[in-house]
Structure formats: structure tokens, C-alpha cells
Amino acid sequence: MSERMQHHDHGHSGHAGGGGDHDGHDHEHHDHSAHHAQMVVDFRRRFWVSLILTVPVLLLAPLVRDALGLGAVLAFPGDDFVQFAIAAVLFFYGGWPFLTGLVSELKAKSPGMMTLIGLAITVAFVYSTAVVFGLEGRTFFWELATLIAVMLLGHWIEMRSVMSASRALEELAKLMPNEAHRIAADGSVKEVTIDELTVGDRVLVKPGEKVPVDGTVVEGASSVNEAMVTGESVPVEKEAGDEVIGGTINGEGSLKVEVGRLGDESFLQRVIAMVKQAQAGKSRTQRLADRAAFWLTIIALSAGAVTLAAWLIFSGESFQFALTRMVTVMVITCPHALGLAIPLVAAVSTALSASNGLLIRNRAQFESARDLQAVLFDKTGTLTMGEFGVTDVIPFGERPGAELLAFAASVEQESEHPIARGIVEAAEKTLPVREFQSLTGKGAEGVVDGTPVKVVSPGYLRERGIEPPEHDRLAGAARRGGTVVYVIVADELAGAIALADKLRPESKQAIDELHAMGLRVMMVTGDNEHVARDVAEQIGLDDIYAEVRPEEKVEVVKRLQNEGLRVAMTGDGINDAPALATADIGIAIGAGTDVAAETADVILVRSNPLDVVMLIRLARATHRKMVQNLFWATGYNVIAIPLAAGVLAFAGIVLSPAVGAALMSLSTVIVAINARLLRTP
């Protein structure tokens, strides 16, 4: 929360309990949310009571009675004392938040919005009271009453907006279940609270239940809805060895999960901590708003004093008229809307980001993403899947490629090697295999449909002096730096299978959209130049930096920055940590529990390069909203302050404190609504 907002809260410190206990307030999120909820209820109650009391004050005010033609009906001896009594209740009950706010701001030596309102209602009440008890002049209790009622309404609406903007954290916390089915050593199952679990315990997750903790599946198979993590509605298949995240929803099968992380180390708690940190972060625009609010306060106090003096010295108007002008100037200059203009947008954009898998750890850097000129991507696991996929099947004889692939996949289905998994996934069908045997470091063999089949490495062929035939497609695969394995069927070299790291299906679209936004897009990778060049050609990169060690990626970032470019680095957040820290904005990309990249400014939960596009668009949309809010929060002063001071009084145009309060509150409401209209691009 910004410094301005902290003062805002201190301004309300005593209104719920009549003291300054907010200074000792625990700023943890739960207590902070409870404090805001209490403020919402308190402002609502004070507003309705004040509104009811405002009605008799208005009906007893001579100006209003005469305007309505009810002077003869409503006037009675001592009516001014009745008006004073009701106004006193309004002043001390309805005005209490502003009076305590005035004291808090002056104690903090940071006069602001609450100071202005507190001074305005105090001046109005003290002056009118003096008139009731003998001072020459006219009371304006009705203006005091309407000012308090309008200001309370504005505050109530604003606090409701603040509450709704910060509910993302509460919703995240609600995702975690409170209990788990712990499996004892004898196999029995017992209901326990999450707090009773320790790392290494095993829990049973039944069909349809929420996964209670972060951990690893040790038994069972099911599909898990990870929409709260990735935003994707398609369930993810889980089996032994796969990681699961607390708060996700189990599908149709039962899972036994070994507890991996608990408490603050869990994925969800780290997400909550990151969102809290981002909401508390002060952006450059927020600092600008804080400075503007301070100077607006100085202007308000100065303009009020100058207005009072000018009317008293240079005109024949009464002190009451001059005082009214001063009060109106001070009311209309209140930087209330300005204090919320940026924090509200920040809260909404942070909540939007989190719900779309973008975790903002550094709000100032996130905001700067709107000015990016170049994006650097790591290759493996970022633009590619980090998994082998078949790129070509090359027959050397009469056997068709589909048959070769089926034979190879049938043998490899018994293997856990990444290359083996890639071949199995590419095959349309597999056949039963007998006599499977792993050839350590060289491949695997078995009997498929009565035929001996071997899937072997180039080293296996070299050891046996087997020379593969020259083939253009084979040479092309070698040039691109792909992995090649050979298939031997019935002791005959039947063909080759080329594999490479699979491109993410979204990579090309992400690059195209970044280009459309006017950015240069490059790749920095430790792979050889042939592999990097092949990837660059497929997805349309502007440039590549290949065969670069992790520590050398920093130099690439600095080189681009020295060219005058604002650079984003996108990587896995671990090997790329130095480059992420050096770039103008570091973006860690990774799924599930691998999102903790301490050096990144933004973390993309989904391993999807399109989220970089969303990040930049959201940063630009957020900035536009902030600028719009600053305009609404301050622009009206250009017109309103001179009118409040009475520069057009000669033409019969003057603004009362009530109208001034209405204008100021309208600006605040517009700011709150405009912030809520921020949407994911």
C-alpha cells in the first residue's frame, strides 16, 4: 500500500473505536482486510445516520425554507438552537472520521485530504455556532450537513472499491482445503488438519477433492484441474512421479501423494506473498501521484487563505461570504481521488495478472514493460517444450516410414529415456514386444511381431563399422543439430529417425504478435548455431545468440542495452538468473511449483510465450488507466478552484461547499469506476 494510502488509513484510525489503535495495527493481510471491512460498515452506518439528520437541518435552514416557500410553516422561536443541536451531532458523529484524520495527518506531518475536510467542517461548525450565540451573520449548518453526508457517501463507495479490488488474495486463500486424509504406516487413513502434516507424510486424495498440499504422486492415476495455477481448463493427467499443487482439484481417480512443501513454502502461499508484495509496491506513477497530492494540499491551504484575505480586503462582501469561499476552495481541492487513482488501478491489475497466471513481483518494472523495445527468449523450455519430438522418419529401403516408426516405438515403449518417449508419442500404434533388452548407452532391442528390432545410436553403428547411406534428409537433420537414432530390422539397417526439441505451439504466434507491437525479438541459447538457426527460421526471430553459457547471457543483455534498447529477458528463472536481474524487466517462465525465480520481476505460471504478449499489453492498459485516473483526479481542479474562489461571482456563479463536495466526490467515484473497468487485453 502506498504511503498516501497509509496516511489515508491512519486518517480513519479512530472512527470505529474512538481511539488511535490503528497505529498498532497488524499489517498482515487478514487483519488489513478486516480493518477495511470494518471501515466499510462504519462509513455506511455514519452516512445513513447523517443523511437522516441532514433532512431537518435543511428544512430549518432559512435559505432553504425561503427557497421552498415554507418559511411561515417551519419557522418557530428557537429553531436556530434546534438546528445547532442536530448539527452538533452531525459534526461530532458524521464528521468524526475527518476530525481524527486531521489529527493523524498533522501528527505525521503530512497534511492531506483529511486535513482539508476536517478544517472545512470545523470552520463551518465553529462559525455557525458563533452566529447562533450572538455573532452577527448567517448560519450555514445546512452546508456543513450536506458536506458531511456527501463526503461520507464518497468514502463509503471508495472503501467498497478498495475492498473489492483486494479480494484476490482472499479468494486465493480460500482455495486451500483445511483437512487431509493422512495415510498411516499400517495403511489406515485418518482425517487431520493441514497443520498436523509434515514433509514426507502421505495423504490420500479422493475423486473430486481438492489436493491438500504440494507434493508428488506416489501411487494412482487421475486427471487434475489446475486452472487455478495455469488458467487452462483442460485437466492434466497425473501418475506416479508427477507433482501436484495444493488447491488444485482432483478428477475421477484416487491419488496417494507424498507431502513436499507446507506453509509459506507452498506454491499458493508464495503466490499470495507475491501478490501482496506487488499490491504494496509503489510504482513510478504512484510516486508522481503522491507528489501531486502533497502539492495539491499546499495549494488548497494557500488558496483558501488567499481567497479569504482577498474577499475581505478587496471587496465589500461579508466575512461569512469570504469564509464560505475559503471553505469551498478547501473542499474542492481535496486530493481524495488522487490518493486512490493509482492504488486502485494497481490493485485491479495485480488481481487480473494473478488470475491470468502473471505474478508481478516488482510493480515498477512491470509498469516499465509498456516501453520495452526488445525481448530476449531463452530456447529450451521457453520457446521449446524441452522434450524430444520426432521431426523426420527416413527409410533406407522398402519399409515405409510408418512401419519403421511403429517398430521403433514398440521397442522404446519399455524405456524411460526422453528420446524413447518422443518416439512412442509420435507413433500411431505400438505392437507387443518380447525379449526387451537395454543396450546401455547405445539404445534398446526386442522382438516385435516375431521380428528382431534394434533402435541404436550413431555410436553403435561406428563400433560395428556400419556406414549409413548418404541421404539429403539425414544430412539436413544433422545440420540442424537434431538427434538421430537408427532402426535395425532383422539385422538390416532399415532407416533413421530424427528428433529435436519440440517447439511450443504458441511460439510463432507470440513472436508474430510481439513484432506487430513493434518489438525486436531475439533468442539466446546454449545450443549450437544450427539448432538455434533452425528454430529462428521456423518462428521468425530477428536474431539469435547461440552457444552462449548462462553467465554470458548477461553480456548479451548489456550489449543490447548499450545500443539504447529497453530489454526484457525471458527464461526459466534459474540458469538465466543473472540475465533476468540485469535486464530492464526479468520474466521467469515455468509451470507449477517451478515458478519461484527470486531474480525475476514477473513470473509466468504457464509455460506459454504468449503470456509475454499479455504481460506487455496489460502493462500498457494499466498505464493508460493510471493516466486517465490522474486526469480525473486532478483535472477538475483547474476549473473548480477558480469557481470556488469566486472569480465569477460578479456573474452570479458561485460554488457552495456542498456543490464543491459533490464535484470532488464525483471525481473520486469516476476514478474508482474507471479502475474497475480495467480488463485483460
N, C-alpha and C positions, 0 to 999 in steps of 0.2 A: 504494500500500500504506500502511496506517495506521501511525502512529508505534508503536503497540503491536506490530504485525506486524514492523516493522523491528527492534525490540528482540528479538522472537521469533527472527528470522533471525540476529541477532548472537549470540543465545544458542547457536546451533548452529555458530558460525563455525569453530571448530577441530576439530570432531569427525570430519571426513573426512580432514584432513591434519595434525592436531596443531598447528595454529597459528591465529593470528587474521587470516588473509589475507582474510577476508570484508570487513574494513574497507576494503580497497582494491578491493572487488568492483565490476565494471562493472554498473550497474543497467539496462542495456538489456535488452529483453525476452528475447532469445535467451540471454544469459548468466544472466539471472534464472531462466529455465525450466531451464537446465542445472543451476543450483545446487539448485533444488527437486528435480530428478530425482536428483541425487547424494545429497541428504538422504533421499529415499525408500529408495534402495538401502542407504544406510548404516544407517538405523533398522531396516530389515528384517533385515540381517545381525546387528546388535547384539542384536536381540530374540531371534533363534533361538539364538545362542550363549549368551545369558543364560538363556534358558529351559532349555537343556540343563544348564547349570551349576547352575541352581536345584534340580534334582532331587536331587543328592547333598547339597546344603546342607539341604534339607528332611528327608531321611532321617537325617541326622546330628544334627539339632536335637533335644535331649532332649524338649522339649514334644511334638513331632510323633511321635517314636519311642514315647513312652509312650502317646500317644493311639491309635496303631496297634497297640500291644501288641508292638512289635518291639525293645524296649529291650535285652533279653538277646542278641538276634541281631546288632544293628547297633552296639552299644557296644563300643569297644575302647580300649586305652590310647593317648592322644594324638589321639583323634578330634576334640577341640576345635581342635588345631593344623591338622588337615586341613581342618576347616570354615573356619578363619581363612584358609588359603591360597586356597581356592576363592572365598571371599567377597571376598578382596582383588582377585582377577582380575575378579570381578563389579563391584566398586566402581570400579576404575580403567578397565575396558573398557566395561561396560554403563552405568556412571554418568558416563562422560566428557562426553557432551553436556550433562548437567545441571551438572557442575562448571565447564566452560568457560562455560556460560550464566550461572552465578552471577557469575563474574569479569566478564563483559561487562556485565551489568546493573549491577553495583556501580560499574564504571568509568564507565558512562553516568549514574550517579546516578539510576537508575530501577529500584529493586528490584521484582521481579515474580515471575511464576510460576517461572522457572528458579531464582531465588534461593531460593524456598521448597523446591523439590525438592532442590536442591543442599545446603541446610542440613540438610534432613531425613535424607538418606542419609549425610551427613558425620557428623552426631551419632550416628546408628545405628552406623556403622562404627567410629568412634573409641571410643565407649563399649564396644562388644562386644570390640574388640581389647584394651582395657584390662582387661576381665574375664578374657580368655584368659591375659594375662600377669600376673595376680595380684590385680586389683581384686575386692573382694567383690561378687558379684551374679550375674546370669544373662545369658548372651548372647542376642541376638535377630538373629543373622545371617540366619535364615530370613525374618524380616520385611524386612530390607534386600534380600534376594534377590527376594522376591515383589514388593516395591515397585518395584524397578528393572525387573523383567520386565513388570509391568502398565503402568508408565509408558511404557516403550519401545513396547509394543503400541499404547497410545493415541496416541503421537506418530506411529507408522508409519501408522496409519489416518488420522490428521488430515492428514499430509503428502500422502497419496494423494488425499484430498478436495481439498486446495488445488490439486494438480496437475490433477485432472480439471476443477475449476472454472475454471482459467485456460487451458484448451486452445483456447478460441475463437479467440485470436489466432493460435495456430499453425495452426489449420485455415484461417483467412483467408489466411495467408501461403502455404499450400500451393496455393491456387487459382491463383497466378500461374505461368505456364509459364516455363522458363528460356531458351528459344531462340525465334527468329523467322525467317521466310523474308523477308529483305530484298531488295527489287527494285532492281537497279542501273539506271543511266541508259540502258543499252543493252537493258533489258528482261530481262536474266538474273536468276536468283534464287539467292541464296546464304544458307546457314544461318549465323546469327550468334547470339551471346548477347544477351540483353536489354541488358546493359551497353554493348554496342557501338552501340546505336541512338542517334540524335539526333533532336530535334524536326524535323519536316519530311520525314524518311525515309518511304518507302512500304514496306509489308510485305504479303505475301500470306497470307491466312487460308484454309486449305483446308477442305473439308467435314468436320465432326466435330471440328475442332481448337478449342483454346481461343484466344480473341483475346489476343494477347500484350501489347498496350498500349492505353491510352486514345487514341482518335483519331477521325477522320472518314472515312467510306466515300467513296472517290473513283470506284470502279468496281465493278460487280457487284451482285447482289441475293441475299439469303438471309434465313432466319429465325434469330434468335439467342436462346438460352435465357439469360435474365437473372435466373433465380431467386436467384442469389447476391446480387443487388442489390435486387430488389423483393420476393422471396419468392413471386412469381407463376410458376407452372409453364408457362403458355402462352407459347410463343416469340413474339418481337416481330419483325415484318418490318423489314428494313433494306435501304436502297438508297442510291444516291449522295446525299451531303449529310447523311445521318444519322450521329449519333455512336454509337460503340461503346465499351464499357468493358473494360479488361483483366481477364481471368479468366472472362469470360462464354464460353459455348460456342456456336460456330457450327453452323448446321444443314446443310442439303443443298446450299447454293450456295457458290461461291468469292467472296471479297471482297478488294478491294485497299484498304488503309487507310493514310491519312496519319497519322503519329505526332503526337499532340497534347501529351500530358503523360507525363513519365517520373519514375521515382524517387519521392521524397517528395511530389511534386505529383500523382501518380496517385490515382485515386479509392480504390483498395483500400488504398494506404498511408495515405491520410487517414482512412479508416475504422479501420484498425489503430491509428493515433495517437489517434483519438478514444476508442476502446475502452480503450486503455492509460491515457489520461488519466482516464477515468471510473472504472476499476478502482483507480487510485491516489488518487482523490478521497476526502476524508473527509466523511461525511455528519454531520448533527447527531446522529443516533442513535449513530454511531461515536464521536463526541466524548464522548457520555454514557457509552458503554461504556468508553472509556479512563479517564475519571474514576473510574468504578466499580471498574475493575481496580486502579487505584492505591490507592484507599482499602481495597479488599479485601486488598491486600498489607500495608498498615499494620495492618489488623485482625488478619491472620494472625500477623504478628510479635508484636504486642501480646498477642493471645490466647494464643499459645504461651508467652510469658514469664509471663503471669499464671497460666496453668494450672500451669506448673512450680512457681512460687512458692506457689500456693495449696495444692497437694498436699503440698509439703514442709513448709509452715508449719502448716496446719490439719488434717492427717491423720497417721496413723501409718504411712502407706504408705512403701515404699522409694523411694530415688532412681530406681531403674530404672523403677518403676511411674510415677512422676511424669514421668520423661523420656519414657517411652512415650506418655503422654497428650499431652505437648508436641509430640512428633513427629507424632502422629496429627492434632492440630489444624492444624499447619502444612501437612501433606499435603492434608487435605480442603479447606482454604481456597484452594488454588492457583487463580488466575484463568485457568487454561489455556483452558477452554471459553469464558470471557468474551472472551478475546483473539481468538477465531475467530468468535464469534457473529455479528458484523456483517460483517466482511470476506468471509466465505463467502457470505452472502446477497447482498452487493453484487456479488461476482464472478459468481454464478449469474444474478442479474437482469440484469447487464450483457451477459452472453453471450446470454441469452434475448432481450434487447432487440435486439441486433445481428442475431441470426438472423431476427428478425421485421421488420427494416427500421427500427428505432428506435435512433438513435445518440445516446447520452447523453454530453453534453459537460460538464455540471455536475451532479454527483450530488446535491448538497444541494438544488438546485432541482428536480431530478427527484423526489426524495423528497417535496418540498412539494406536488407535484401532487395528492396524496391529499386536500389541504384546499381545493382550488380551489372557487370558488363561481360563477365566470363565465368563459366562453370567448368571446373575440373572434375572428372569422374575417375575413380579407381575402376579397374576392369572386373576382376574376379569377385563375384558375389554382389556386384553393384550393377554393372551393365549386363553381366552374365549371371547364370544361375549358380556357378561354382560346382556344376555337376556335368559329367560326361554325357554327351548325346551323339548318336550316330549321324555323321554328315554324308557318308557315301559307302555303298557296298559295291566292290569291284570284283566281278567274276574273272577268273583266268581261263576258264574252259567253258564247257557246255552247261554246267549247272546254273540255273537262274539265280539272281541276287536274293530273291525272297527265300529260296530254299537254303542258300548259304547262311542267311541271317537266322533262319529257324533252327538249323543245325547248331550254329554257334550259341544261340540263346538257350537251347536245350541243355548244352553242357554248362553254360555260365550260370544257369538258374540255381546251381548248387553252391555258387561262390558269393562272397560278400564284398568282393573288390569293387571299387567305384566304376571301373571300366566294365566289369561284368554286369553291374546294374544297368548301365547305359545301354548295353546290347540287349538285355532282356526287355527293357522298356520299349525299345524300338521294334521288336519282333511282333508280328501279328499273332503268332501262335508258337507254342513250345511243345516238344514231344517228351515222353518219358526217357530218362537216361539211366543206364546201368553202368556199373564199374567206374563211377566217377573217381577221378584222382587229380589232386592239385599238383602241378609242376612248379615247385617253389621258385618264385621269381621269374618264371618263364611262361606261365599260362595254366591251362587245365585240359583234361581229356576225359572221354567217356564213350560209351556205346549208345548211339541214338538210332532207334528203329533198325537195330541189327548192324549198323554201320559204325566203325570206329571214327571218332571225330576229335580233332585237337584244335584248340584256339591258343595260339602261341605268339610270343613277342618276336620282333626282328632279331633279338639276340639268340633265340632258339634256332632260327634259320642259319645264322652265321656259325654257330657251334657245329652245325651239321653240314656246312658247306652248301646249303641250298640257296640258290640265287633267284629271287623273284623276277618275273619278266618285267621288261620296261613297259610302262603304261602311263599315258598322259595324266589320267585321273589320280593315279598313285603318286606321280611326281608333284601334282598340284597340291595334294593333301600334305605331302612332306614340306613343300614350300610354305604353306600356311602355318606350319608348326603344329599340326594336329597329331594325335596319337594314332598309330596304325598297328593293328593286330592281323595275323594271318590265320586262315582256316585250312586245315589239312583234313581231307575226307578220304578215308580208305588209303592212307599213306600217299595221297596225291595232293600237291599244293593247289587248292581249288579256287582261292581268291583271298581278298583282303577287305577288312572293314576299317574305315577311317572314323575317328571320333574326335570331338573337340568340346570345349566348354560351351554349353548351350547359352545362346543369347536369351535374355529375358524378352518375352513377347512385347512388353511395353517400351523397350529401349528406343526403338526407332521413332515411335510416336512422341516420346519425351524429347528426343533431340530435335525433331521437326518443330514441336511447339516452342521449345526454347529459342530456336532460330527465328520463328515467327515473332517472338518477343524482342528480337534484336540482340540476342546474346551470342557470344562465341562459345562453342562447346568443344572441349578437348578431353583427352584421356591420358592418364599417367599410370603406367603399369610396369611390373617387374618382368612380364613375359617378353619373349623375343619380338623383334620388329615385324616378322612375318605374321605372327598371330595378331599383333596389335593392328597391323595394316589391314588384315582381313576383316576384323571387327569394325574398324573405322569405315571401310568401304560399304559394309552391309547396312550400317545405321546412319551414315552421313556425317561423321565427325569432321570438325575443321582442322584438327591437328592431333598428333599423338606424341607422347614421350614414353618410349619403350625402354626395357632393360634397366629400369630405374629402381635402385634399392629404396626401402622405406624411408631411410634417413635422408636420401637425396631428393625426395618429393618436396621437401621444404624449399630447396633451391629452385625447383620449378615454379612453385608458388611465388617466391620472391622475384624471380625473373619477370613473371607476368605483371606483378605489382610495380616493378621498376619501369615497365612500359606504360604505366599510368592506368592500368585496369583495376577495377574492383572485382576481386576474385572470390568465388565460393569453391571450397574443396568438399567433395562428396566421397566418403569412403566408409570402411567398416568400423571406424572408430577406435581401433586397437593398433594395428600396424601403421595406420595413417595418422596417429595421434599428433605427431609434430606438425604435419602439414595442416591438419584441422585447426590446430592452435594458431598457426601462422596466417592462414587465410583471413580475409575480411569477414567471412562467415563460414564456420565449420559445420558441415552437415553429416552426421553419422547415420548410416543406413543399415538396418538389420532388423530381423524379426524376433518377436517373443522376448525371451529373457536375455538376449544379447544386446539390448538397447543401451546398456549403461556405458556410455562413452563420455568420460569426465571432461574431455577437452572440447567436445562439440558444443556449439551454440544452439543447434536444433537437432533433434533426434527423430528420424523417420521410423516408426514402428514397423511399417510394412516394407519389405524389400522391393520397393517399386520406384523406379526412377521418375515416374510421372508425378510422384509426390513432391519432387523438387519444383516442378512446374506449379503445382498447387501452392507450395510454400511462397514462391515469388509473387504469385497472383494475390494471395491472401495478405502478404506484406504491403502490396500496393493498395489493395482495397482498404486495409486498416489505416494506412496513412491518409487516404482520401477522407475517410470518416473523421479522423482526428482533425484534419484541416477544416472540414465542414463544421465540426463542433466548436473549434476555436473561433470560427467566424460567427456562429450563432451566439456564442457565449460573450463575445466582446463587441461585435459589430453594431449591435443595437445601441451601445453607449454613445456612439458618435452622434446619433440623433437625439437620444433620450436625455443625456446630461444637459445639453443647452436648453431643451424644453423644460426640464425640471428646474433649472436655474431661473427660468422666466424670461428668456430673451425675446419671446414672442408674446409677453404679457400685454404689450400695447395693442396687440390684435385680438386680445381676449383668449389666447391659447395658453393655458397653464396646466400642469400635471399635478394632481394631488398625490400624497404619499400612497394612497390606496391604488391609484392607477399605476404609479411607479412600481409598487409591489407586484401588481398583476403582470406588468410588462416583464419584470425580472423573472417572475415565476414561469411565465410563458416561455421565455428563453431557456430556462432550466428544463422544462418539460420537453421542449423540442430537442434539446441536447440528449436527454435520456432516451426518447423515442428513436432518434436518429442512430444512436449507438446500437440499440436493439435491432435495427434494420440491417446491420452488417450480416452478410451471408457468405458462405463458402463459394468462391468463384467457380 
